[in-house]
Amino acid sequence: MSEKPKFRNENKLTDDELLRILETEEFDYYFENDLALEGAASDIEETDVVDENDEVDDLLLIGDNEVDLVSESVSEGGENLRYIAKDGSEWAKIPYVTRVKRAKHNIQKLPSGLTQYSSKFTSIKEAFDLFFSEDVINIILRETNRKAEFVYSKKNKAFVPIVKEEMDAFLGLLINFGAVHGKIGNKPEKGQGQRVVLDMVSHLGQGYGITTDNFFTSIELADKLLQRNLTLCGTLRRNKPYIPSELLPARYKKDFSSMFAFMKDKTLVSYVPKRNSAVVLLSTEHRDDKISGADNDYKPDIILHYNKTKGAVDTTDKLAKEYTTQRKTNRWPMAIFFHLLDIAAINAYKLWIHANPEWKKGRLDKRRMFLLELGHQLVRNNIICRYNKDRSLHEKIKQNMVTVLPELKTDKENREQVPNQKKSGRCHICPRNADKKSRKHCVQCSKFVCAEHSNITTICNSCNK
């Protein structure tokens, strides 16, 4: 007998069976009666409902009271080369095809870099405006003013509408604060994860690969995406009935070992990152059992692909949590608003760094500096407007404004050039205890003055001509 090839122990095949499969072309013999595999039943868990406390990790662990799942799927004669799941689904132990080349319709060729539209910005605020546009701000302003006016009218109070500068300032304060401090009807919706994914990909053409976490991934979703020539790769929850028991966590499995199960258009893989745990993934893009080398802890290609694609989403979530605008709220529209603001700031940062690679180069807190500058630019217009028009501001507040924006004029210069906005005021010449009020002010210094300390000249209309 020739030298025995090395295979993973989890497949439970004898050496003679493996040699016969490799050295003779009898692979189809084992599956000639297994055409039903292509249409195997696949049920999705009906209780797939969003719950804030129902967060399941992708890593499957063995419970304290759980018995090791050691199941012999191969008979003594070696005739059974399949796994049987709880729902009766049959999975082959050996790939149907040996092709490892990516399918042609899964290759997207798109130019890299900024598009013509996204490159039209010269400041950090303009980069942010690409994602949080003026149209969005106008909608928020319109609905905020409408609601506030309704509430104030009930209390018989006058409401001064919010303007764009004030809304920009509010957004800037939220972003700065984050940088400094670092259902359908009233019934639970079944199959919500699948519906959300199908809604999000409805505008896509063919050839895209969809990566999901364990809340969304299911065989039913994979089948519906395949009908649109879209592939799926994602982690699975351990309670799915179509996962063979052999792929679930077990104490006998070695670290960094992998097990595969195949249908003609689907592949399951179970990888053991550490003792007594496993992560199970489903893929319709991968059809082989290829694994990486020791430098990647012998991870299967499916997991490497998942990390490469889903990793961008995980990184975005991490960036959003690091400097977030989120505040405690019981109103879901506010939660969505905070999330949109975080994502817009992240996207603006990416565009800005791509267009200005030398900006703050070498600094470890570059993103924090970006957010502080973004908040500074958003509040700038509102500070200038209040500083020049609101004469009731306390002197310390004005000094703080000048500290933030040194280009602001001093209070004295401001008073000389800006007309008095009050309707009446105390005469600045009369003694304070006299408390003489006047509606007239000096045309030169804009200070209020009474009739006694001002010159009034009476001229008839004929002479005035």
Buried (B, 14 or more C-beta within 10 A) or exposed (E): EEEEEEEBEBBBBEEEBBBBBEEEEEBEEBBEEBEEBEEBEBBBBEEBBEEEEEEEEBBBEBEEEEEEBEEEBBEEEBEBBBBBBEBEBBBBBBBBEEEEEEEEEBEEEEEEEBEEEBEEBEEBBBBBBBBBEEEBBEEBBEEBBEEBEEEEEEEEEEEEEBBBBBBBBBBBBBBBBBBEEEEEEEEEBBBBBBBBBBEEBEEEEEBBBBBBBBBBBBBBBBBBBBEBBBBBBBBBBBEBBBBBBBBBBBEEBEEBBBBBBBBBBBBBBBBBEEEBBBBBBBBBBBBBBBBEEEEBBBBBBBBBBBEEBBEEEEEBEEBBEBBBBBEEEEEEEEBEBBBBBBBBBBBBBBBBBBBEEEBBEEEEEBBBEBBBBBBBBBBBBBBBBBBEEEBEBEEEEBEEBBEEBEEBBEBEEBBEEBEBEEEEBBBBBBEEEEEBEBEBBBEEEBBBBBEEEBEEEEEEEEEEE
